[in-house]
Amino acid sequence: MVKSKKIFFFNLIELFILLVGIWIVGFCLKNKFYIGLLSLVLVILALILSKTKLYLVLLICSLWLVFGLLIIFNPYLQSVTKINILLAKTPFYSLRNMATSYISNIYNNNSTSSYINMLVFNLRDATNNNFYNNIKNLSIVHLFVVSGLHINLFGLILHKLFFWKVKNKRLISVFDLIFCLFYGYLLSFSISVIRIICNVLIRLIDPKINLEHVNYISALLVIFLLPGEISSYGYFMSYFCSIGVVHIYKNIKNKLILTVLINFYCILVTLPFVANMNHKINIFAFFYNYMYSTIVIFHYFWFILFGWWKPFIFINNYLFNSLNSLVLMNLDLSIYINLDFFNKNLQNLYWSFFLVFIGIFHIFYFKKKNIL
């Protein structure tokens, strides 16, 4: 039987169950959904089934208690939004503001410049409200937010260009850290960038650590440092999507099945947020996610390279107008399922039991792989 590497006394399944329990405690206390705390019974049962030692069970429960007290007695729950509001009042964001202002000034089509600033800098203004609402109705708004996927692809390209002969992993991690800090500054330090920065720091400390451990440790660090993110869309998209996607990617070899499962899993993760924002879900959401993902990745790298140059303004306007026309056409063809019944209590129950289910799945997954 292969033993998984222990981090801070915990193996993979214990780290994940610790994270699930912290989320349930924080989410239920923050939203005053106290009955949801009963789902911790199932999480504790999952720990017992995984044959976790008694002292580790007590340690995990103690950490849940500490986080619960942090939520109850800390009236100033730190979040990415609060930090960025403070930073925006300083000269710190001058370069970001200069870059976004330059893009806005060189385009006679304000919609195109707003789209580029949204796609490249995660900046949303009143000009792109119509486009933003349209992609929200298609249930694909998450594709247009710079996420870990974009940054990892960006970093991979830089690695291939400049570090293809470098074997020193720490040197590469130092470069990744500098790159992520600079790009994070340009992106106003979104939660997805903070995740990447944490991951790079962890790999800098221990280059041999595997990706699963990195994601769990990073998720725990961020939620203790920024407890206000406990129920944010960005946190769930950054961590719970990435954790699930890593497991799916490592175990499914068929590319078609892989794509289907990843999209389906991400839809399950984002369902409560979609219900809260739109009160409906597009039945073609799965297809649109698959169709638009390639387009958005192409646009992202294209506008990073050519969004700045005046000779490309005509082409850039054409790219945005074509995309906008496609979005409008898909809106006309869309059919929706009403989610008004998906009230706050139901959303809380959904999340509590969804995470418990994922935790129990991990137990059987790791048992099957013989790494508990």
C-alpha positions as CSV (number, residue, x, y, z in Angstrom):
1,M,0.0,0.0,0.0
2,V,1.4,3.4,-1.0
3,K,1.4,6.0,1.7
4,S,0.7,9.6,0.6
5,K,3.1,12.2,1.8
6,K,1.9,13.9,5.0
7,I,1.8,17.7,5.2
8,F,1.3,19.3,8.6
9,F,0.5,15.8,9.9
10,F,-2.3,15.3,7.3
11,N,-2.5,13.1,4.2
12,L,-4.5,14.1,1.1
13,I,-7.9,13.0,2.2
14,E,-7.5,14.6,5.7
15,L,-6.5,17.9,4.1
16,F,-9.5,17.9,1.9
17,I,-11.9,17.0,4.7
18,L,-10.3,19.7,6.8
19,L,-11.0,22.2,4.0
20,V,-14.6,20.9,3.5
21,G,-15.3,21.3,7.2
22,I,-13.9,24.8,7.4
23,W,-16.0,25.8,4.4
24,I,-19.2,24.4,6.0
25,V,-18.5,26.1,9.4
26,G,-17.6,29.4,7.8
27,F,-20.3,29.5,5.2
28,C,-23.1,28.4,7.7
29,L,-22.0,30.9,10.4
30,K,-21.5,33.8,8.0
31,N,-24.9,33.2,6.4
32,K,-26.6,32.3,9.7
33,F,-27.6,28.9,8.3
34,Y,-27.0,27.1,11.6
35,I,-28.9,23.9,10.6
36,G,-26.3,23.3,7.9
37,L,-23.7,22.7,10.6
38,L,-25.4,19.3,11.1
39,S,-23.6,18.2,7.8
40,L,-20.4,18.2,9.9
41,V,-21.6,14.9,11.3
42,L,-21.3,13.4,7.9
43,V,-17.8,14.9,7.5
44,I,-16.7,13.5,10.8
45,L,-18.1,10.1,9.7
46,A,-16.0,10.5,6.6
47,L,-12.9,11.0,8.8
48,I,-13.7,7.9,10.8
49,L,-14.3,5.8,7.7
50,S,-10.9,7.0,6.4
51,K,-9.3,5.5,9.5
52,T,-7.9,8.8,10.6
53,K,-6.2,8.7,14.0
54,L,-8.1,10.1,17.0
55,Y,-5.6,12.9,17.7
56,L,-5.9,14.1,14.0
57,V,-9.7,14.0,14.2
58,L,-9.5,16.2,17.3
59,L,-6.9,18.5,15.7
60,I,-9.2,18.9,12.6
61,C,-12.2,19.6,14.7
62,S,-10.2,22.2,16.7
63,L,-9.2,24.0,13.5
64,W,-12.9,24.0,12.5
65,L,-13.7,25.6,15.9
66,V,-10.9,28.2,15.5
67,F,-12.2,29.2,12.1
68,G,-15.7,29.4,13.4
69,L,-14.6,31.7,16.2
70,L,-12.8,33.8,13.6
71,I,-16.0,34.2,11.6
72,I,-18.1,35.0,14.7
73,F,-15.8,37.5,16.5
74,N,-14.0,39.2,13.6
75,P,-16.3,41.9,12.3
76,Y,-13.8,43.0,9.6
77,L,-13.7,39.8,7.6
78,Q,-10.8,40.4,5.2
79,S,-11.6,39.9,1.5
80,V,-10.0,40.6,-1.9
81,T,-12.6,43.4,-2.4
82,K,-11.7,45.2,0.8
83,I,-8.0,44.9,0.2
84,N,-8.4,46.3,-3.4
85,I,-10.6,49.2,-2.2
86,L,-7.7,50.2,0.2
87,L,-5.0,49.7,-2.5
88,A,-7.0,51.7,-5.0
89,K,-6.7,54.8,-2.8
90,T,-2.9,54.7,-3.1
91,P,-0.6,55.4,-6.0
92,F,0.0,51.6,-6.1
93,Y,-2.4,51.1,-9.0
94,S,-1.1,53.9,-11.3
95,L,0.4,51.5,-13.9
96,R,-2.9,49.5,-14.1
97,N,-4.9,52.7,-14.5
98,M,-2.5,54.0,-17.1
99,A,-2.8,50.7,-19.1
100,T,-6.6,50.5,-19.0
101,S,-6.9,54.3,-19.7
102,Y,-4.7,53.9,-22.8
103,I,-6.8,51.1,-24.1
104,S,-9.9,53.2,-23.6
105,N,-8.5,56.2,-25.3
106,I,-7.2,54.6,-28.5
107,Y,-10.5,53.0,-29.5
108,N,-13.4,54.9,-31.0
109,N,-15.6,51.9,-30.2
110,N,-16.0,52.0,-26.4
111,S,-17.5,48.6,-26.3
112,T,-14.3,47.0,-27.8
113,S,-12.0,48.8,-25.4
114,S,-14.2,47.8,-22.4
115,Y,-14.2,44.2,-23.6
116,I,-10.4,44.2,-23.9
117,N,-10.0,45.8,-20.4
118,M,-12.4,43.2,-19.0
119,L,-10.7,40.3,-20.7
120,V,-7.1,41.3,-20.0
121,F,-7.4,43.3,-16.7
122,N,-10.6,42.0,-15.1
123,L,-12.0,45.5,-15.3
124,R,-15.7,45.9,-15.8
125,D,-17.3,49.3,-16.4
126,A,-20.7,50.6,-17.3
127,T,-19.9,50.5,-21.1
128,N,-19.8,46.7,-21.2
129,N,-22.9,46.1,-19.0
130,N,-25.0,44.9,-21.9
131,F,-22.3,42.4,-23.1
132,Y,-21.7,41.3,-19.5
133,N,-25.4,40.7,-18.9
134,N,-25.7,38.7,-22.2
135,I,-22.8,36.4,-21.3
136,K,-24.2,36.0,-17.8
137,N,-27.5,34.9,-19.4
138,L,-25.6,32.3,-21.4
139,S,-24.0,31.1,-18.2
140,I,-20.5,31.6,-19.5
141,V,-19.4,34.8,-17.6
142,H,-16.7,32.8,-15.8
143,L,-14.9,32.2,-19.1
144,F,-14.3,35.9,-19.5
145,V,-12.6,36.4,-16.1
146,V,-8.8,35.9,-16.0
147,S,-8.4,32.8,-14.0
148,G,-5.7,30.3,-13.1
149,L,-6.2,28.6,-16.5
150,H,-5.2,31.8,-18.3
151,I,-2.3,32.5,-16.0
152,N,-1.0,28.9,-16.2
153,L,-1.2,29.0,-20.0
154,F,0.6,32.3,-20.1
155,G,3.3,30.9,-17.7
156,L,3.6,27.7,-19.8
157,I,4.3,29.8,-23.0
158,L,6.9,31.8,-21.1
159,H,8.5,28.6,-19.9
160,K,8.7,27.2,-23.4
161,L,10.2,30.4,-24.7
162,F,12.8,31.2,-22.0
163,F,13.2,28.2,-19.7
164,W,13.0,25.1,-21.9
165,K,16.6,24.2,-21.0
166,V,16.5,25.1,-17.3
167,K,16.3,22.2,-14.9
168,N,16.4,24.2,-11.6
169,K,12.8,24.1,-10.4
170,R,13.4,26.7,-7.7
171,L,14.8,29.2,-10.3
172,I,11.6,28.7,-12.4
173,S,9.5,29.1,-9.3
174,V,11.2,32.4,-8.5
175,F,10.4,33.6,-12.0
176,D,6.8,32.4,-11.7
177,L,6.5,34.3,-8.4
178,I,7.8,37.6,-9.9
179,F,5.5,37.2,-13.0
180,C,2.4,36.4,-10.9
181,L,3.0,39.3,-8.5
182,F,3.4,41.7,-11.4
183,Y,0.4,40.3,-13.3
184,G,-1.6,40.1,-10.1
185,Y,-1.0,43.8,-9.6
186,L,-2.3,44.5,-13.1
187,L,-5.4,42.3,-12.4
188,S,-6.1,44.1,-9.1
189,F,-5.2,40.8,-7.2
190,S,-8.2,38.7,-8.0
191,I,-8.7,35.5,-6.0
192,S,-7.5,33.4,-8.9
193,V,-4.2,35.2,-9.0
194,I,-3.8,34.9,-5.3
195,R,-4.3,31.2,-5.6
196,I,-1.5,31.0,-8.2
197,I,0.8,33.2,-6.1
198,C,0.2,30.9,-3.1
199,N,0.8,27.8,-5.2
200,V,4.1,29.2,-6.5
201,L,5.3,30.1,-2.9
202,I,4.5,26.6,-1.7
203,R,6.4,25.0,-4.7
204,L,9.3,27.4,-4.0
205,I,9.5,26.0,-0.5
206,D,9.1,22.4,-1.6
207,P,9.6,21.8,-5.3
208,K,8.8,18.1,-5.0
209,I,5.3,18.7,-3.5
210,N,2.5,17.3,-5.7
211,L,-0.3,19.4,-7.2
212,E,-3.1,18.0,-4.9
213,H,-1.2,19.0,-1.8
214,V,-0.4,22.4,-3.2
215,N,-4.1,23.1,-3.9
216,Y,-5.3,22.0,-0.5
217,I,-2.7,23.9,1.4
218,S,-3.2,27.0,-0.7
219,A,-6.9,26.9,-0.2
220,L,-6.5,26.7,3.6
221,L,-4.0,29.5,3.7
222,V,-6.1,31.8,1.6
223,I,-9.3,31.2,3.6
224,F,-7.6,31.8,6.9
225,L,-6.0,35.0,5.6
226,L,-9.1,36.2,3.7
227,P,-12.1,34.7,5.6
228,G,-14.4,37.1,3.8
229,E,-14.0,34.9,0.7
230,I,-15.6,31.9,2.4
231,S,-18.7,32.2,0.2
232,S,-17.4,34.0,-2.8
233,Y,-17.8,32.9,-6.4
234,G,-14.1,33.6,-7.1
235,Y,-13.0,31.3,-4.3
236,F,-15.1,28.4,-5.4
237,M,-14.2,28.8,-9.0
238,S,-10.5,29.1,-8.1
239,Y,-10.2,26.2,-5.6
240,F,-13.1,23.7,-5.8
241,C,-13.2,23.8,-9.5
242,S,-9.4,23.4,-9.8
243,I,-9.3,20.6,-7.2
244,G,-12.0,18.6,-9.0
245,V,-10.5,19.3,-12.5
246,V,-7.1,18.0,-11.4
247,H,-8.6,14.7,-10.3
248,I,-10.7,14.4,-13.4
249,Y,-7.7,15.2,-15.6
250,K,-5.4,12.7,-13.9
251,N,-7.8,9.8,-14.2
252,I,-9.7,10.3,-17.5
253,K,-7.6,9.7,-20.7
254,N,-10.4,10.0,-23.3
255,K,-10.3,13.7,-24.3
256,L,-14.1,13.8,-25.2
257,I,-15.1,12.3,-21.9
258,L,-12.6,14.5,-20.1
259,T,-14.1,17.7,-21.6
260,V,-17.6,16.5,-20.8
261,L,-16.9,15.7,-17.2
262,I,-14.9,18.9,-16.5
263,N,-17.6,21.1,-17.9
264,F,-20.3,19.2,-16.1
265,Y,-18.4,19.4,-12.8
266,C,-17.9,23.2,-13.2
267,I,-21.6,23.7,-13.9
268,L,-22.4,21.8,-10.6
269,V,-19.9,24.0,-8.7
270,T,-21.3,27.3,-10.2
271,L,-25.0,26.3,-10.1
272,P,-25.9,28.2,-6.8
273,F,-24.1,31.3,-8.1
274,V,-25.9,31.2,-11.4
275,A,-29.2,30.8,-9.5
276,N,-28.4,33.7,-7.3
277,M,-27.3,36.0,-10.2
278,N,-29.8,35.0,-13.0
279,H,-32.5,33.1,-11.2
280,K,-32.4,30.8,-14.3
281,I,-30.0,28.5,-16.1
282,N,-29.5,28.1,-19.8
283,I,-30.1,24.5,-20.8
284,F,-27.3,24.9,-23.5
285,A,-24.8,26.1,-20.8
286,F,-22.7,23.0,-21.2
287,F,-22.5,23.4,-25.0
288,Y,-21.8,27.1,-24.7
289,N,-19.0,26.5,-22.2
290,Y,-17.4,24.1,-24.6
291,M,-17.9,26.3,-27.6
292,Y,-16.8,29.7,-26.2
293,S,-13.8,28.5,-24.1
294,T,-11.6,28.2,-27.2
295,I,-12.8,31.6,-28.6
296,V,-12.1,33.3,-25.3
297,I,-8.6,31.8,-24.9
298,F,-7.8,33.0,-28.4
299,H,-9.1,36.5,-27.7
300,Y,-7.2,36.6,-24.4
301,F,-3.8,36.0,-26.0
302,W,-4.6,38.0,-29.1
303,F,-5.5,41.2,-27.2
304,I,-2.5,40.8,-24.8
305,L,-0.3,41.0,-27.9
306,F,-2.3,43.3,-30.3
307,G,-4.9,45.1,-28.2
308,W,-2.4,48.0,-27.7
309,W,-1.5,48.7,-31.3
310,K,-3.4,51.2,-33.4
311,P,-2.9,49.4,-36.7
312,F,-4.9,46.5,-35.3
313,I,-7.9,48.5,-34.1
314,F,-10.0,47.6,-37.1
315,I,-9.3,43.9,-36.6
316,N,-9.9,44.1,-32.9
317,N,-13.2,45.9,-33.5
318,Y,-14.2,43.1,-35.9
319,L,-13.3,40.4,-33.4
320,F,-15.4,41.9,-30.7
321,N,-18.4,42.7,-33.0
322,S,-18.3,39.2,-34.3
323,L,-18.3,37.7,-30.8
324,N,-21.1,40.1,-29.7
325,S,-23.2,39.0,-32.7
326,L,-22.6,35.4,-31.9
327,V,-23.6,35.9,-28.3
328,L,-26.8,37.7,-29.4
329,M,-27.7,34.9,-31.8
330,N,-27.2,32.3,-29.1
331,L,-29.4,34.3,-26.7
332,D,-32.2,34.2,-29.2
333,L,-31.8,30.4,-29.4
334,S,-31.6,29.9,-25.7
335,I,-34.0,28.0,-23.5
336,Y,-34.0,28.5,-19.7
337,I,-34.9,26.6,-16.6
338,N,-36.4,28.8,-13.9
339,L,-34.4,28.7,-10.7
340,D,-36.5,31.0,-8.6
341,F,-37.3,28.1,-6.3
342,F,-33.5,27.9,-5.5
343,N,-33.7,30.2,-2.5
344,K,-30.9,30.9,0.0
345,N,-31.7,28.0,2.3
346,L,-31.7,25.6,-0.6
347,Q,-28.5,27.0,-1.9
348,N,-26.9,26.5,1.5
349,L,-28.2,22.9,1.7
350,Y,-26.9,22.3,-1.8
351,W,-23.4,23.4,-1.0
352,S,-23.2,21.7,2.4
353,F,-24.2,18.3,1.0
354,F,-22.3,18.8,-2.3
355,L,-19.1,19.2,-0.4
356,V,-19.8,16.3,1.9
357,F,-20.4,14.1,-1.2
358,I,-17.1,15.3,-2.7
359,G,-15.4,14.5,0.6
360,I,-16.9,10.9,0.7
361,F,-15.9,10.5,-3.0
362,H,-12.3,11.3,-2.1
363,I,-12.3,8.5,0.5
364,F,-13.3,5.9,-2.0
365,Y,-11.0,7.5,-4.6
366,F,-7.9,7.3,-2.4
367,K,-8.8,3.8,-1.1
368,K,-9.0,2.6,-4.7
369,K,-5.6,4.2,-5.5
370,N,-4.2,2.6,-2.3
371,I,-2.7,5.9,-1.1
372,L,-4.5,6.4,2.2
